[in-house]
Amino acid sequence: MTPPPVLGPDDDVVAAVGRVPRRITVAGVAGAGKSTWSARIGAALDLPYTDVDGLFHGPGWTPRPEFVDDVTALVAQDRWVAEYNFGAARPLLLGRAEVLLWLDLPTWRTMRQVTARTWRRWRTHEVLWNGNVEPRFFSTLRAEENIVVWSWTKRRSLRTLPDDVAAVAPHVVVVRVRSHAQAERWLARLTG
């Protein structure tokens, strides 16, 4: 079976889905802008946005035991937008999503974004999920504990995303954008 085509920013997603999508998940490596774009899509389409990182990270950066239950409750809703994060959540998100927006940005862009974001959060002591703050910038080079290193080591992890989605969720329309400008065009077309 041939996987469905991957749509681009100028393709008609409404025609592919049969209506303006009501359940959207946003994929990309760390630093691609998943949370920013999820929130923007939610605001533009009047869809509730849920920050999946906030469901996952408990105090002290520990995984919350309720995570899978919370994601299950999220996807049971008829309307939502959320990031395509965490192995335990991805099948749940794909099971109900209509569209997966893939932010397939160049490595230089994601690395610049994740480094700047991490530096800003650390410098300002920005409080993130459940009271967490970024650890001391580059206090460790272990990928599991440093989001910048994690982003670098995972930079090619979504190369097979269209085939992976088609294998487990052929109903999901995959839209691939390679820049924020393309994402802007896609969102403008969807809301226009």
Residue pairs with C-beta under 8 A, 6 or more apart in sequence:
3 162
3 163
3 166
3 167
3 170
4 166
4 170
4 173
4 174
6 102
6 162
6 174
6 175
6 176
7 13
7 16
7 173
7 174
7 175
7 176
8 175
8 176
8 177
8 182
9 175
9 177
9 182
9 183
9 185
9 186
9 189
10 185
10 186
10 189
11 175
12 189
13 21
13 99
13 173
13 175
13 186
13 189
13 190
14 20
14 21
14 190
16 173
17 98
17 99
17 173
20 45
20 190
21 45
21 98
21 99
21 173
21 190
22 45
22 47
22 78
22 79
22 80
22 98
23 75
23 78
23 79
23 80
23 81
23 96
23 97
23 98
23 99
24 38
24 41
24 45
24 47
24 80
24 81
24 97
24 98
24 99
24 100
24 101
25 81
25 82
25 83
25 84
25 93
25 94
25 97
25 99
25 100
25 101
26 34
26 37
26 38
26 41
26 81
26 82
26 83
26 84
26 100
26 101
26 103
27 34
27 83
27 84
27 100
27 101
27 102
27 103
27 158
27 161
28 34
28 84
28 102
28 103
28 104
28 105
28 110
28 158
29 110
29 151
29 154
29 155
29 157
29 158
30 110
30 114
30 147
30 150
30 151
30 154
31 110
31 111
31 112
31 113
31 114
31 115
31 117
31 147
31 151
32 103
32 104
32 105
32 110
32 113
33 103
33 105
33 113
33 180
33 183
34 83
34 84
34 85
34 103
35 51
35 53
35 83
37 101
37 103
37 183
38 49
38 51
38 81
38 82
38 83
39 49
40 187
41 47
41 49
41 81
41 101
41 187
42 48
42 49
42 81
43 49
44 187
44 190
44 191
45 81
45 190
45 191
47 79
47 80
47 81
48 77
48 79
48 80
48 81
49 80
49 81
49 82
50 74
50 80
50 81
50 82
51 82
51 83
51 129
52 71
52 82
52 83
52 85
52 86
52 89
53 83
53 85
53 128
53 129
54 129
54 130
55 64
55 66
55 67
55 70
55 71
55 74
55 89
56 63
56 64
56 67
56 85
56 86
56 89
56 129
57 63
57 64
57 128
57 129
57 130
57 132
58 64
58 130
59 130
59 131
59 132
60 132
61 132
64 70
64 130
67 86
67 88
67 89
68 88
68 89
68 92
71 88
71 89
71 92
71 93
72 92
74 80
74 82
75 92
75 93
75 95
75 96
75 97
76 96
82 93
84 90
84 93
84 100
91 168
94 100
94 165
94 168
94 169
94 172
95 169
97 169
97 172
98 171
98 172
98 173
99 172
99 173
99 174
99 175
100 161
100 165
100 172
100 173
100 174
100 175
101 175
101 177
101 183
101 186
102 158
102 161
102 162
102 174
102 175
102 176
102 177
103 177
103 183
104 158
104 176
104 177
104 178
105 178
105 179
105 180
106 178
107 155
109 179
110 151
110 155
111 148
111 151
111 152
111 155
114 147
114 148
114 151
115 148
118 134
118 137
118 147
118 148
119 137
120 126
121 128
121 133
121 134
122 133
122 134
122 135
122 136
122 137
123 137
125 133
126 133
126 134
127 133
128 134
134 147
135 145
135 146
138 146
138 148
139 145
139 146
140 146
141 149
142 149
143 149
143 150
143 152
143 153
143 154
144 150
161 174
162 174
162 176
165 172
165 174
166 174
175 186
177 183
177 186
